[in-house]
Amino acid sequence: MAITTYDFAIFGSTPFAAILAGCLARQGKRVLRVGSRASPQRLLRRIDLALPIATRPGTWDVLMRGVPEIRALLQAMGAPDSFVPASVRIDHDTEAGRAFAGHMVHTALAFGLKPARRRNSMLWRSVGMVRAERAEDKIADWLAAAGVRSIDPHEVRLSFGASDATLLAGPDGDIAAGLVVLAEDAAILELPADLRPSILQSEELTTTLVAKVRPFSEPIVLFPERGVSLLQRDDGSVLALVSGSADLEARLASAFPGPFPIARLATGRTHHLESIDGAPLIGALGHAGLFAVAGLGNAAVFFAPALARHLTGTATPAEAEWCSAHDPARPRDDVTEALS
């Protein structure tokens, strides 16, 4: 049976994974994307927002350089309406959270952002946001034009040989990839437990669509300490994402001003990964040719161009240093972002 060879196999169905695959292909690499299109009935599992919960200047530097790149890419694809400015409110409940917010604001000011303080909240205006549902068709066309082959995850089997090789089997035979990049939590969660870095922990993620409520002052509200994110949609309904299973109902209700009980129209549950120290993980895992990216949060898509350059050895010195600092083999003291 024939063996098909690629430079990179990118596992992931998110905009981050798709744009990473396309950027690699645009650099002349042979790329396989193992991912599928989201079902129209499935609730969103993230908010693609250029606002990292981060205080490290290096993270903000790479992010801010990525924002215009993503906007330009979406425009070139013919999906300019998928990149929109958004107003975001971040609420902090603890002294540690408010102190972290102060550091985050101080860092952001150096990059020209001017968030406004309101009691226990910070308001961020004109934050870049990708409306993935508006870009999905154009991204698929862009990938095809770049020569990226896309395969449904159910048609590919990832296994690990005794020689520490990472093996792929597809619908048409064996697949050889110079590097397998797990660019989505679901792919990393399918790894054997001994291959998953201990810095990553699995958390239940509940996504709920709440019936129309009165308009929020800002359409996006984040509660980092509660693990709750809210996105009010154009029709007044609210997409709520709640991380963790403990006190789920109480944390969800606490994010709404009322009236109660809130009306839930649909609910989905899955699992996602969070790093214990709040910082991303970017680097090789325990088998040859296996690489993982996790912990980038809502801002992940805006790091895709820089990561593609890092993987091909064409990154700027600042990008290469930032990516390398988040390698799982490196000490974490210089990258930690934990609130407490």
Short mmCIF file of the C-alpha atoms (twelve columns), coordinates in Angstrom:
data_MODEL
# 
_entry.id   MODEL 
# 
loop_
_atom_site.group_PDB 
_atom_site.id 
_atom_site.type_symbol 
_atom_site.label_atom_id 
_atom_site.label_alt_id 
_atom_site.label_comp_id 
_atom_site.label_asym_id 
_atom_site.label_seq_id 
_atom_site.Cartn_x 
_atom_site.Cartn_y 
_atom_site.Cartn_z 
_atom_site.pdbx_PDB_model_num 
ATOM 1   C CA . MET A 1   0.000   0.000  0.000  1 
ATOM 2   C CA . ALA A 2   1.287   3.476  -0.914 1 
ATOM 3   C CA . ILE A 3   2.709   5.843  1.704  1 
ATOM 4   C CA . THR A 4   1.748   9.504  1.366  1 
ATOM 5   C CA . THR A 5   4.338   11.937 2.677  1 
ATOM 6   C CA . TYR A 6   3.782   15.356 4.207  1 
ATOM 7   C CA . ASP A 7   6.017   17.846 5.944  1 
ATOM 8   C CA . PHE A 8   3.360   18.540 8.564  1 
ATOM 9   C CA . ALA A 9   0.177   16.867 9.786  1 
ATOM 10  C CA . ILE A 10  -1.933  19.380 11.728 1 
ATOM 11  C CA . PHE A 11  -4.598  17.929 14.012 1 
ATOM 12  C CA . GLY A 12  -7.426  20.309 14.830 1 
ATOM 13  C CA . SER A 13  -10.782 21.632 13.655 1 
ATOM 14  C CA . THR A 14  -10.469 25.162 15.050 1 
ATOM 15  C CA . PRO A 15  -9.658  28.342 13.102 1 
ATOM 16  C CA . PHE A 16  -6.253  28.282 14.814 1 
ATOM 17  C CA . ALA A 17  -5.441  24.824 13.438 1 
ATOM 18  C CA . ALA A 18  -6.783  25.675 9.989  1 
ATOM 19  C CA . ILE A 19  -4.856  28.924 9.658  1 
ATOM 20  C CA . LEU A 20  -1.707  27.295 11.021 1 
ATOM 21  C CA . ALA A 21  -2.023  24.627 8.314  1 
ATOM 22  C CA . GLY A 22  -2.599  27.238 5.609  1 
ATOM 23  C CA . CYS A 23  0.329   29.397 6.716  1 
ATOM 24  C CA . LEU A 24  2.638   26.375 6.587  1 
ATOM 25  C CA . ALA A 25  1.409   25.504 3.095  1 
ATOM 26  C CA . ARG A 26  1.945   29.088 1.959  1 
ATOM 27  C CA . GLN A 27  5.586   28.637 2.930  1 
ATOM 28  C CA . GLY A 28  5.869   25.792 0.431  1 
ATOM 29  C CA . LYS A 29  5.308   22.904 2.828  1 
ATOM 30  C CA . ARG A 30  3.222   19.817 2.125  1 
ATOM 31  C CA . VAL A 31  0.487   19.888 4.737  1 
ATOM 32  C CA . LEU A 32  -2.207  17.495 5.868  1 
ATOM 33  C CA . ARG A 33  -4.951  18.884 8.073  1 
ATOM 34  C CA . VAL A 34  -6.801  16.358 10.198 1 
ATOM 35  C CA . GLY A 35  -9.962  18.254 11.043 1 
ATOM 36  C CA . SER A 36  -13.620 18.664 10.228 1 
ATOM 37  C CA . ARG A 37  -16.131 21.461 9.866  1 
ATOM 38  C CA . ALA A 38  -18.222 22.283 12.879 1 
ATOM 39  C CA . SER A 39  -21.830 21.139 12.812 1 
ATOM 40  C CA . PRO A 40  -24.255 24.068 12.480 1 
ATOM 41  C CA . GLN A 41  -26.109 22.642 15.484 1 
ATOM 42  C CA . ARG A 42  -23.042 22.579 17.756 1 
ATOM 43  C CA . LEU A 43  -22.542 25.468 20.146 1 
ATOM 44  C CA . LEU A 44  -19.282 27.397 19.886 1 
ATOM 45  C CA . ARG A 45  -16.620 26.238 22.322 1 
ATOM 46  C CA . ARG A 46  -14.494 29.357 22.320 1 
ATOM 47  C CA . ILE A 47  -14.509 33.087 21.621 1 
ATOM 48  C CA . ASP A 48  -11.725 33.940 19.157 1 
ATOM 49  C CA . LEU A 49  -10.580 37.134 20.815 1 
ATOM 50  C CA . ALA A 50  -7.290  39.050 20.622 1 
ATOM 51  C CA . LEU A 51  -7.165  39.529 24.370 1 
ATOM 52  C CA . PRO A 52  -4.897  37.096 26.230 1 
ATOM 53  C CA . ILE A 53  -5.238  36.797 29.982 1 
ATOM 54  C CA . ALA A 54  -1.527  37.460 30.218 1 
ATOM 55  C CA . THR A 55  1.002   39.833 31.737 1 
ATOM 56  C CA . ARG A 56  4.172   38.802 29.897 1 
ATOM 57  C CA . PRO A 57  5.358   41.436 27.387 1 
ATOM 58  C CA . GLY A 58  6.592   38.733 25.022 1 
ATOM 59  C CA . THR A 59  3.105   37.253 24.762 1 
ATOM 60  C CA . TRP A 60  1.562   40.633 24.007 1 
ATOM 61  C CA . ASP A 61  4.268   41.420 21.461 1 
ATOM 62  C CA . VAL A 62  3.649   38.241 19.451 1 
ATOM 63  C CA . LEU A 63  -0.120  38.678 19.751 1 
ATOM 64  C CA . MET A 64  -0.185  42.307 18.635 1 
ATOM 65  C CA . ARG A 65  1.908   41.481 15.574 1 
ATOM 66  C CA . GLY A 66  -0.457  38.641 14.753 1 
ATOM 67  C CA . VAL A 67  -3.660  40.703 14.842 1 
ATOM 68  C CA . PRO A 68  -3.050  42.654 11.597 1 
ATOM 69  C CA . GLU A 69  -1.783  39.465 9.939  1 
ATOM 70  C CA . ILE A 70  -5.007  37.622 10.719 1 
ATOM 71  C CA . ARG A 71  -7.115  40.583 9.610  1 
ATOM 72  C CA . ALA A 72  -5.199  40.780 6.323  1 
ATOM 73  C CA . LEU A 73  -5.490  37.028 5.777  1 
ATOM 74  C CA . LEU A 74  -9.262  37.084 6.272  1 
ATOM 75  C CA . GLN A 75  -9.587  40.034 3.908  1 
ATOM 76  C CA . ALA A 76  -7.486  38.251 1.287  1 
ATOM 77  C CA . MET A 77  -9.704  35.179 1.643  1 
ATOM 78  C CA . GLY A 78  -12.770 37.292 0.908  1 
ATOM 79  C CA . ALA A 79  -14.112 37.220 4.477  1 
ATOM 80  C CA . PRO A 80  -13.500 40.757 5.768  1 
ATOM 81  C CA . ASP A 81  -16.730 40.710 7.780  1 
ATOM 82  C CA . SER A 82  -15.374 37.858 9.902  1 
ATOM 83  C CA . PHE A 83  -12.930 40.195 11.657 1 
ATOM 84  C CA . VAL A 84  -14.781 42.645 13.885 1 
ATOM 85  C CA . PRO A 85  -13.961 44.965 16.793 1 
ATOM 86  C CA . ALA A 86  -15.533 43.968 20.089 1 
ATOM 87  C CA . SER A 87  -15.963 45.538 23.506 1 
ATOM 88  C CA . VAL A 88  -14.984 43.268 26.375 1 
ATOM 89  C CA . ARG A 89  -15.487 43.568 30.122 1 
ATOM 90  C CA . ILE A 90  -13.311 41.500 32.433 1 
ATOM 91  C CA . ASP A 91  -14.552 41.149 36.014 1 
ATOM 92  C CA . HIS A 92  -12.252 40.081 38.849 1 
ATOM 93  C CA . ASP A 93  -13.570 38.775 42.180 1 
ATOM 94  C CA . THR A 94  -10.414 38.485 44.275 1 
ATOM 95  C CA . GLU A 95  -7.524  40.669 45.357 1 
ATOM 96  C CA . ALA A 96  -5.160  38.359 43.491 1 
ATOM 97  C CA . GLY A 97  -7.291  38.714 40.368 1 
ATOM 98  C CA . ARG A 98  -7.378  42.483 40.616 1 
ATOM 99  C CA . ALA A 99  -3.626  42.609 41.123 1 
ATOM 100 C CA . PHE A 100 -3.155  40.403 38.065 1 
ATOM 101 C CA . ALA A 101 -5.471  42.715 36.079 1 
ATOM 102 C CA . GLY A 102 -3.323  45.671 37.093 1 
ATOM 103 C CA . HIS A 103 -0.203  43.970 35.722 1 
ATOM 104 C CA . MET A 104 -2.074  42.966 32.570 1 
ATOM 105 C CA . VAL A 105 -3.212  46.548 31.958 1 
ATOM 106 C CA . HIS A 106 0.276   47.916 32.605 1 
ATOM 107 C CA . THR A 107 1.672   45.567 29.958 1 
ATOM 108 C CA . ALA A 108 -1.095  46.326 27.455 1 
ATOM 109 C CA . LEU A 109 -0.536  50.086 27.795 1 
ATOM 110 C CA . ALA A 110 2.966   49.606 26.404 1 
ATOM 111 C CA . PHE A 111 1.389   48.240 23.217 1 
ATOM 112 C CA . GLY A 112 -0.996  51.145 22.724 1 
ATOM 113 C CA . LEU A 113 -4.111  49.662 24.328 1 
ATOM 114 C CA . LYS A 114 -6.033  51.835 26.788 1 
ATOM 115 C CA . PRO A 115 -8.427  49.795 28.901 1 
ATOM 116 C CA . ALA A 116 -10.672 51.679 31.319 1 
ATOM 117 C CA . ARG A 117 -11.128 50.722 34.962 1 
ATOM 118 C CA . ARG A 118 -14.601 50.431 36.503 1 
ATOM 119 C CA . ARG A 119 -14.602 49.323 40.137 1 
ATOM 120 C CA . ASN A 120 -13.774 45.600 39.899 1 
ATOM 121 C CA . SER A 121 -13.902 45.542 36.097 1 
ATOM 122 C CA . MET A 122 -11.684 46.468 33.202 1 
ATOM 123 C CA . LEU A 123 -13.207 47.586 29.896 1 
ATOM 124 C CA . TRP A 124 -11.350 46.833 26.682 1 
ATOM 125 C CA . ARG A 125 -12.532 48.572 23.503 1 
ATOM 126 C CA . SER A 126 -12.042 47.584 19.857 1 
ATOM 127 C CA . VAL A 127 -10.570 44.186 20.636 1 
ATOM 128 C CA . GLY A 128 -10.055 42.143 17.474 1 
ATOM 129 C CA . MET A 129 -12.458 39.216 17.219 1 
ATOM 130 C CA . VAL A 130 -12.805 36.498 14.582 1 
ATOM 131 C CA . ARG A 131 -16.368 35.424 13.833 1 
ATOM 132 C CA . ALA A 132 -15.455 31.918 12.737 1 
ATOM 133 C CA . GLU A 133 -18.924 31.071 11.445 1 
ATOM 134 C CA . ARG A 134 -18.586 33.872 8.871  1 
ATOM 135 C CA . ALA A 135 -15.195 32.663 7.638  1 
ATOM 136 C CA . GLU A 136 -15.526 28.879 7.570  1 
ATOM 137 C CA . ASP A 137 -16.310 28.529 3.847  1 
ATOM 138 C CA . LYS A 138 -13.591 30.977 2.844  1 
ATOM 139 C CA . ILE A 139 -11.003 29.282 5.052  1 
ATOM 140 C CA . ALA A 140 -11.839 25.913 3.456  1 
ATOM 141 C CA . ASP A 141 -11.378 27.412 -0.021 1 
ATOM 142 C CA . TRP A 142 -8.123  29.069 1.051  1 
ATOM 143 C CA . LEU A 143 -6.745  25.787 2.380  1 
ATOM 144 C CA . ALA A 144 -7.654  23.948 -0.801 1 
ATOM 145 C CA . ALA A 145 -6.032  26.641 -2.954 1 
ATOM 146 C CA . ALA A 146 -2.862  26.360 -0.852 1 
ATOM 147 C CA . GLY A 147 -2.734  22.622 -1.483 1 
ATOM 148 C CA . VAL A 148 -3.671  21.535 2.030  1 
ATOM 149 C CA . ARG A 149 -5.325  18.129 2.109  1 
ATOM 150 C CA . SER A 150 -8.072  17.846 4.715  1 
ATOM 151 C CA . ILE A 151 -9.162  14.534 6.238  1 
ATOM 152 C CA . ASP A 152 -11.876 13.920 8.813  1 
ATOM 153 C CA . PRO A 153 -10.398 12.919 12.194 1 
ATOM 154 C CA . HIS A 154 -12.430 9.718  12.157 1 
ATOM 155 C CA . GLU A 155 -10.514 8.596  9.047  1 
ATOM 156 C CA . VAL A 156 -7.040  8.888  10.562 1 
ATOM 157 C CA . ARG A 157 -5.495  6.707  13.239 1 
ATOM 158 C CA . LEU A 158 -2.578  8.000  15.287 1 
ATOM 159 C CA . SER A 159 -0.395  5.397  16.979 1 
ATOM 160 C CA . PHE A 160 3.002   5.120  18.571 1 
ATOM 161 C CA . GLY A 161 5.520   2.460  17.615 1 
ATOM 162 C CA . ALA A 162 8.048   0.745  19.838 1 
ATOM 163 C CA . SER A 163 10.783  2.777  18.159 1 
ATOM 164 C CA . ASP A 164 9.210   6.002  19.503 1 
ATOM 165 C CA . ALA A 165 7.984   6.840  16.006 1 
ATOM 166 C CA . THR A 166 4.640   8.580  15.574 1 
ATOM 167 C CA . LEU A 167 2.568   6.601  13.067 1 
ATOM 168 C CA . LEU A 168 -0.409  7.684  10.960 1 
ATOM 169 C CA . ALA A 169 -2.843  5.554  9.003  1 
ATOM 170 C CA . GLY A 170 -5.340  7.222  6.676  1 
ATOM 171 C CA . PRO A 171 -8.199  6.100  4.443  1 
ATOM 172 C CA . ASP A 172 -5.843  5.453  1.502  1 
ATOM 173 C CA . GLY A 173 -2.936  3.889  3.364  1 
ATOM 174 C CA . ASP A 174 -0.092  4.878  5.649  1 
ATOM 175 C CA . ILE A 175 0.888   8.521  6.075  1 
ATOM 176 C CA . ALA A 176 4.375   9.801  6.816  1 
ATOM 177 C CA . ALA A 177 4.702   13.277 8.327  1 
ATOM 178 C CA . GLY A 178 7.867   15.072 9.267  1 
ATOM 179 C CA . LEU A 179 6.051   16.562 12.245 1 
ATOM 180 C CA . VAL A 180 2.640   15.795 13.726 1 
ATOM 181 C CA . VAL A 181 1.257   18.937 15.392 1 
ATOM 182 C CA . LEU A 182 -1.597  18.492 17.854 1 
ATOM 183 C CA . ALA A 183 -3.183  21.934 17.597 1 
ATOM 184 C CA . GLU A 184 -6.440  21.235 19.423 1 
ATOM 185 C CA . ASP A 185 -7.222  20.063 22.946 1 
ATOM 186 C CA . ALA A 186 -9.335  17.153 21.717 1 
ATOM 187 C CA . ALA A 187 -6.344  15.663 19.886 1 
ATOM 188 C CA . ILE A 188 -4.056  16.007 22.909 1 
ATOM 189 C CA . LEU A 189 -6.684  14.452 25.170 1 
ATOM 190 C CA . GLU A 190 -6.646  11.334 23.005 1 
ATOM 191 C CA . LEU A 191 -2.952  10.761 23.694 1 
ATOM 192 C CA . PRO A 192 -1.884  8.044  26.112 1 
ATOM 193 C CA . ALA A 193 -1.700  9.560  29.586 1 
ATOM 194 C CA . ASP A 194 2.085   9.131  29.770 1 
ATOM 195 C CA . LEU A 195 2.534   11.374 26.735 1 
ATOM 196 C CA . ARG A 196 0.436   14.246 28.073 1 
ATOM 197 C CA . PRO A 197 2.546   16.882 29.838 1 
ATOM 198 C CA . SER A 198 1.707   17.047 33.535 1 
ATOM 199 C CA . ILE A 199 1.409   20.836 33.314 1 
ATOM 200 C CA . LEU A 200 -1.850  20.343 31.383 1 
ATOM 201 C CA . GLN A 201 -5.037  19.448 33.229 1 
ATOM 202 C CA . SER A 202 -8.326  18.371 31.718 1 
ATOM 203 C CA . GLU A 203 -11.404 20.345 32.716 1 
ATOM 204 C CA . GLU A 204 -15.021 19.839 31.775 1 
ATOM 205 C CA . LEU A 205 -16.311 22.605 29.505 1 
ATOM 206 C CA . THR A 206 -20.027 23.317 29.489 1 
ATOM 207 C CA . THR A 207 -21.436 25.439 26.676 1 
ATOM 208 C CA . THR A 208 -24.932 26.775 27.163 1 
ATOM 209 C CA . LEU A 209 -27.205 28.938 25.044 1 
ATOM 210 C CA . VAL A 210 -29.315 31.177 27.254 1 
ATOM 211 C CA . ALA A 211 -32.537 32.721 25.971 1 
ATOM 212 C CA . LYS A 212 -32.716 36.424 25.154 1 
ATOM 213 C CA . VAL A 213 -31.931 38.725 28.070 1 
ATOM 214 C CA . ARG A 214 -31.718 42.482 28.291 1 
ATOM 215 C CA . PRO A 215 -28.684 43.929 26.483 1 
ATOM 216 C CA . PHE A 216 -25.324 43.757 28.226 1 
ATOM 217 C CA . SER A 217 -23.305 46.964 28.467 1 
ATOM 218 C CA . GLU A 218 -20.581 45.057 26.585 1 
ATOM 219 C CA . PRO A 219 -21.330 42.041 24.389 1 
ATOM 220 C CA . ILE A 220 -18.479 39.968 25.862 1 
ATOM 221 C CA . VAL A 221 -17.994 39.531 29.594 1 
ATOM 222 C CA . LEU A 222 -15.236 37.373 31.093 1 
ATOM 223 C CA . PHE A 223 -15.011 36.176 34.698 1 
ATOM 224 C CA . PRO A 224 -11.544 34.528 34.916 1 
ATOM 225 C CA . GLU A 225 -11.774 33.490 38.564 1 
ATOM 226 C CA . ARG A 226 -15.208 31.957 38.059 1 
ATOM 227 C CA . GLY A 227 -14.233 30.225 34.826 1 
ATOM 228 C CA . VAL A 228 -17.194 31.806 33.003 1 
ATOM 229 C CA . SER A 229 -17.258 33.609 29.639 1 
ATOM 230 C CA . LEU A 230 -20.363 35.216 28.117 1 
ATOM 231 C CA . LEU A 231 -21.003 36.317 24.538 1 
ATOM 232 C CA . GLN A 232 -24.280 38.082 23.809 1 
ATOM 233 C CA . ARG A 233 -25.379 37.307 20.280 1 
ATOM 234 C CA . ASP A 234 -27.100 39.654 17.847 1 
ATOM 235 C CA . ASP A 235 -30.548 38.288 18.761 1 
ATOM 236 C CA . GLY A 236 -30.034 38.933 22.480 1 
ATOM 237 C CA . SER A 237 -29.390 35.319 23.417 1 
ATOM 238 C CA . VAL A 238 -26.172 34.545 25.289 1 
ATOM 239 C CA . LEU A 239 -23.542 31.894 24.699 1 
ATOM 240 C CA . ALA A 240 -22.056 30.901 28.059 1 
ATOM 241 C CA . LEU A 241 -18.894 28.852 28.457 1 
ATOM 242 C CA . VAL A 242 -18.207 27.436 31.911 1 
ATOM 243 C CA . SER A 243 -14.949 25.662 32.742 1 
ATOM 244 C CA . GLY A 244 -15.008 22.988 35.435 1 
ATOM 245 C CA . SER A 245 -17.858 20.992 36.942 1 
ATOM 246 C CA . ALA A 246 -17.797 22.182 40.568 1 
ATOM 247 C CA . ASP A 247 -20.641 24.570 41.481 1 
ATOM 248 C CA . LEU A 248 -21.399 24.917 37.800 1 
ATOM 249 C CA . GLU A 249 -24.972 26.181 38.162 1 
ATOM 250 C CA . ALA A 250 -24.061 28.702 40.848 1 
ATOM 251 C CA . ARG A 251 -21.132 30.092 38.846 1 
ATOM 252 C CA . LEU A 252 -23.254 30.367 35.711 1 
ATOM 253 C CA . ALA A 253 -26.098 32.141 37.508 1 
ATOM 254 C CA . SER A 254 -23.663 34.526 39.218 1 
ATOM 255 C CA . ALA A 255 -22.631 35.885 35.823 1 
ATOM 256 C CA . PHE A 256 -26.151 37.103 34.990 1 
ATOM 257 C CA . PRO A 257 -27.991 40.080 36.500 1 
ATOM 258 C CA . GLY A 258 -31.340 38.221 36.308 1 
ATOM 259 C CA . PRO A 259 -34.225 37.645 36.110 1 
ATOM 260 C CA . PHE A 260 -33.939 34.133 37.489 1 
ATOM 261 C CA . PRO A 261 -34.074 31.344 36.725 1 
ATOM 262 C CA . ILE A 262 -32.300 31.903 33.419 1 
ATOM 263 C CA . ALA A 263 -33.786 29.989 30.487 1 
ATOM 264 C CA . ARG A 264 -31.316 27.558 28.922 1 
ATOM 265 C CA . LEU A 265 -32.131 26.656 25.323 1 
ATOM 266 C CA . ALA A 266 -29.326 24.163 24.674 1 
ATOM 267 C CA . THR A 267 -26.359 22.708 26.517 1 
ATOM 268 C CA . GLY A 268 -23.295 20.774 25.410 1 
ATOM 269 C CA . ARG A 269 -20.400 19.300 27.352 1 
ATOM 270 C CA . THR A 270 -16.878 18.431 26.366 1 
ATOM 271 C CA . HIS A 271 -13.410 18.674 27.886 1 
ATOM 272 C CA . HIS A 272 -10.622 21.144 27.313 1 
ATOM 273 C CA . LEU A 273 -7.099  21.641 28.608 1 
ATOM 274 C CA . GLU A 274 -5.786  24.315 30.917 1 
ATOM 275 C CA . SER A 275 -2.189  24.727 31.983 1 
ATOM 276 C CA . ILE A 276 -1.697  24.735 35.727 1 
ATOM 277 C CA . ASP A 277 0.446   27.869 35.569 1 
ATOM 278 C CA . GLY A 278 -1.787  29.727 33.098 1 
ATOM 279 C CA . ALA A 279 0.871   29.848 30.361 1 
ATOM 280 C CA . PRO A 280 0.797   28.209 26.914 1 
ATOM 281 C CA . LEU A 281 2.610   24.989 26.115 1 
ATOM 282 C CA . ILE A 282 4.387   24.833 22.741 1 
ATOM 283 C CA . GLY A 283 6.832   22.087 21.915 1 
ATOM 284 C CA . ALA A 284 7.808   18.494 21.318 1 
ATOM 285 C CA . LEU A 285 6.332   15.632 23.312 1 
ATOM 286 C CA . GLY A 286 7.733   12.230 24.195 1 
ATOM 287 C CA . HIS A 287 7.662   10.558 20.776 1 
ATOM 288 C CA . ALA A 288 9.737   11.486 17.772 1 
ATOM 289 C CA . GLY A 289 7.903   13.801 15.411 1 
ATOM 290 C CA . LEU A 290 5.139   14.713 17.883 1 
ATOM 291 C CA . PHE A 291 4.493   18.355 18.787 1 
ATOM 292 C CA . ALA A 292 1.699   19.984 20.793 1 
ATOM 293 C CA . VAL A 293 0.213   23.450 21.225 1 
ATOM 294 C CA . ALA A 294 -2.137  24.116 24.134 1 
ATOM 295 C CA . GLY A 295 -3.151  26.801 26.600 1 
ATOM 296 C CA . LEU A 296 -3.367  29.738 24.181 1 
ATOM 297 C CA . GLY A 297 -6.966  30.368 25.221 1 
ATOM 298 C CA . ASN A 298 -9.317  32.608 23.262 1 
ATOM 299 C CA . ALA A 299 -6.389  34.329 21.530 1 
ATOM 300 C CA . ALA A 300 -5.015  31.177 19.867 1 
ATOM 301 C CA . VAL A 301 -5.842  32.049 16.240 1 
ATOM 302 C CA . PHE A 302 -3.788  35.250 16.430 1 
ATOM 303 C CA . PHE A 303 -0.632  33.269 17.231 1 
ATOM 304 C CA . ALA A 304 -0.969  30.977 14.187 1 
ATOM 305 C CA . PRO A 305 1.252   32.949 11.755 1 
ATOM 306 C CA . ALA A 306 4.093   33.257 14.274 1 
ATOM 307 C CA . LEU A 307 3.885   29.579 15.169 1 
ATOM 308 C CA . ALA A 308 4.000   28.607 11.485 1 
ATOM 309 C CA . ARG A 309 7.198   30.598 11.110 1 
ATOM 310 C CA . HIS A 310 8.629   28.990 14.239 1 
ATOM 311 C CA . LEU A 311 7.939   25.515 12.871 1 
ATOM 312 C CA . THR A 312 9.670   26.315 9.568  1 
ATOM 313 C CA . GLY A 313 12.668  28.088 11.092 1 
ATOM 314 C CA . THR A 314 11.694  31.501 9.688  1 
ATOM 315 C CA . ALA A 315 10.490  33.157 12.903 1 
ATOM 316 C CA . THR A 316 11.789  36.504 14.041 1 
ATOM 317 C CA . PRO A 317 14.163  36.319 17.007 1 
ATOM 318 C CA . ALA A 318 11.366  37.526 19.319 1 
ATOM 319 C CA . GLU A 319 8.926   34.902 17.998 1 
ATOM 320 C CA . ALA A 320 11.485  32.111 18.256 1 
ATOM 321 C CA . GLU A 321 12.410  33.102 21.789 1 
ATOM 322 C CA . TRP A 322 8.760   33.274 22.878 1 
ATOM 323 C CA . CYS A 323 7.845   29.904 21.373 1 
ATOM 324 C CA . SER A 324 10.949  28.196 22.739 1 
ATOM 325 C CA . ALA A 325 10.326  29.585 26.224 1 
ATOM 326 C CA . HIS A 326 7.022   27.667 26.334 1 
ATOM 327 C CA . ASP A 327 8.570   24.318 25.435 1 
ATOM 328 C CA . PRO A 328 7.466   21.647 27.936 1 
ATOM 329 C CA . ALA A 329 11.111  20.688 28.487 1 
ATOM 330 C CA . ARG A 330 11.984  24.190 29.705 1 
ATOM 331 C CA . PRO A 331 11.546  25.568 33.251 1 
ATOM 332 C CA . ARG A 332 8.209   27.391 33.644 1 
ATOM 333 C CA . ASP A 333 9.213   30.117 36.090 1 
ATOM 334 C CA . ASP A 334 9.754   32.686 33.344 1 
ATOM 335 C CA . VAL A 335 6.403   32.100 31.607 1 
ATOM 336 C CA . THR A 336 3.893   31.425 34.393 1 
ATOM 337 C CA . GLU A 337 0.663   33.450 34.215 1 
ATOM 338 C CA . ALA A 338 -1.361  31.979 37.110 1 
ATOM 339 C CA . LEU A 339 -3.714  34.440 38.782 1 
ATOM 340 C CA . SER A 340 -2.793  33.354 42.302 1 
# 
